Every structure is written in structure tokens, then in C-alpha cells.
Amino acid sequence: MPVRLALLTALAALVLPAAAARADNPVLIATVGVNDGFNISLKDANGQNVTHLDPGTYTIQVHDLSTIHNFHLSGPGVDEATDPETTSDPTWTVTFTDGKYTFQCDPHRTVMHGSFTVGTVAAPVPATQLRASVGPGRTIALRDANGSRLTVLTGSTSVVVAVNDRSRADNFHLIGTGVNRATGVGFRGRATWKLKLAAGKYVYRSDRHKALRGSFTVSTS
């Protein structure tokens, strides 16, 4: 067999299985910038928007139709993007695993974006509800949802603190790792704080009378 023919045969043996494998993959269609508009989408072979997929390998046919936008797909094990300054029609072969994936136009990511989930995604742990109060008189407290004074917080470190400030002489000030939130001295009213806490000690107090105080610890173990 001539050397050139033998080389072509060997190359075909390598390419054809890969092409056949790709042809067997489910196909997704990624499109961005139709008529230079601010539009971006990821659809399945039936033209439906992708919201959830099974884990596995997929072929993504990308249609980047604008020189001011791009298509950027990212998530666990995947990070593919077209060039914002050119149009292109690449084909990507990607393997999705359990988790959340996002797609966006990088220059306009605040308005051109989407997301979908793959496989089994753990539900987010709900935030812990806490109740903070200061006043009337020289009183200050931080309580859990059952009304017990908080000493140790375990479980979720995402909290929602409902503050009831009933004193014009004191305020409620929460201090700890990554947190420094306070109502105003002289303020009377309600506030809601959505916070992310870390392991360690947190202190709440009045800035006017610093002896009016309490504390609790956060345990993540």
C-alpha cells in the first residue's frame, strides 16, 4: 500500500470514531446577537429553552451572529466562549456533570444571561430566621425562631435578622467576621438584614451604652 494511502487510512481510523461519537451526542443550539440584538439563548434540538439536562456529553452548535456580543458557557468542568469582536459558528463538545451552569454575553452580562441545572442539584439550605431587639429601656437581645436567646448558631450560616429598635437612646449593632451592621442611635423602627456569617464569635451591643451587650458563637462543624 502506498505510504500516502496508508497515512490517510490511519487518519480516517482516528477521525471517524470521534465524529461518530459526536454525532451520537444530544445536540444543543446556542445563539447570541440575532440582528445585533441583545438576545441570547440555549435551546435543545426541539427548539425548547434548556432549563435542566441529564449528565453526559453534548454537542453544542454555536451561532455567534454579532461583533458586539459573545456566547460564554461555564460551570463545573466547562468554560467555553466565543470572541466578542467577531462572528463565528463553532461546535463544542462538552461534558456536563451535576451542578448549575450559566451562559452569558461577557460585555453585557448584566442583561444577557441564562442558566440551567444538570443532574441532581442539592436544594439550598434555607436561611435561619433571627429576631433582634433593643428597648424599651435598657434591654437588648437576639433570639432564634423559637424565642430563645441565641448563644450558639449551628447549621445554616445564612441568616435573616429582623431588627425591632424600640429605643431612641440606644441602637442595635451586630459585629463579627464579615458583618458590621447597625441601626442608628435615635432611630426607632424595624429593619431586615440578610447576612452570611462565619465560624467564630459575634457581638451585639448598643453604641450609646456599650455595657448593653450580648454575644453568640457560630459553629460550622
GIZITA-V382088 format. One record per pair of residues at least 4 apart in sequence whose C-alpha atoms are under 7 Angstrom apart, sorted by the first residue. I is the first residue (numbers start at 1). GAP is how many residues later the second one is. Records with the same first field share a line. If there is no record, write none. Layout:
I->GAP, GAP
This chain:
1->4, 5
2->4
3->4
4->4
5->4
6->4
7->4
8->4
9->4
10->4
11->4
12->4
13->4
14->4
15->4
16->4
17->4
18->4
19->4
20->4
21->4
22->37
25->32, 33, 34
26->32, 33
27->17, 18, 31, 32, 33
28->14, 15, 16, 17, 31, 32, 33
29->13, 14, 15, 31, 32, 33
30->11, 12, 13, 30, 31, 32, 33
31->9, 10, 11, 31, 32, 33
32->7, 8, 9, 31, 32, 33, 37, 38, 39
33->4, 5, 6, 7, 31, 32, 33, 36
34->5, 31
36->30
38->74
39->73
40->72, 73
42->7, 8
43->4, 5, 6, 7
44->4, 5, 6
50->66
51->65, 66
52->64, 65, 66
53->64, 65, 66
54->64, 65
55->41, 42, 43, 63, 64
56->39, 40, 41
57->36, 37, 38, 39
58->35, 36, 37
59->32, 33, 34, 35
60->31, 32, 33
61->29, 30, 31
62->27, 28, 29
63->25, 26
64->6, 7, 23, 24, 25
65->22, 23
66->20, 21
67->17, 18, 19, 20
68->16, 17
69->15, 36, 38
70->12, 13, 14, 35, 36
71->10, 11, 32, 33, 34
72->8, 9, 10, 31, 32, 33, 34
73->6, 7, 8, 29, 30, 31
74->4, 5, 6, 27, 28, 29
75->4, 25, 26, 27
76->21, 23
78->16
96->22
97->21, 22
98->20, 21, 22, 23
99->18, 19, 20, 22
100->16, 17, 18
101->14, 15, 16
102->12, 13, 14
103->10, 11, 12
104->5, 8, 9, 10
105->4, 7, 8
108->4
109->4
125->31
127->29, 31, 32, 33
128->28, 30, 31, 32
129->15, 16, 30, 31, 32
130->12, 13, 14, 15, 29, 30, 31, 32
131->11, 12, 13, 30, 31, 32
132->9, 10, 11, 29, 30, 31, 32
133->7, 8, 9, 30, 31, 32
134->5, 6, 7, 30, 31, 32, 33, 37, 38
135->4, 5, 30, 31, 32
136->30, 31
137->30
140->72, 73
141->8
142->7, 8
143->4, 5, 6, 7
144->4, 5, 6
150->66
151->64, 65, 66
152->64, 65, 66
153->64, 65, 66
154->64, 65, 66
155->65
157->39, 40, 41
158->37, 38, 39
159->35, 36, 37
160->32, 33, 34, 35
161->31, 32, 33
162->29, 30, 31
163->27, 28, 29
164->25, 26, 27
165->6, 7, 23, 24, 25
166->22, 23
167->4, 19, 21
168->17, 18, 19, 20
169->16, 17
170->15, 16, 36, 37, 38, 39
171->12, 13, 14, 35, 36
172->10, 11, 32, 33, 34
173->8, 9, 10, 31, 32, 33, 34
174->5, 6, 7, 8, 29, 30, 31
175->4, 5, 6, 27, 28, 29
176->4, 25, 26, 27
177->20, 21
178->19
183->4
198->20
199->19, 20, 21
200->17, 18, 19
201->15, 16, 17
202->13, 14, 15
203->11, 12, 13
204->9, 10, 11
205->5, 7, 8, 9
206->4, 6, 7
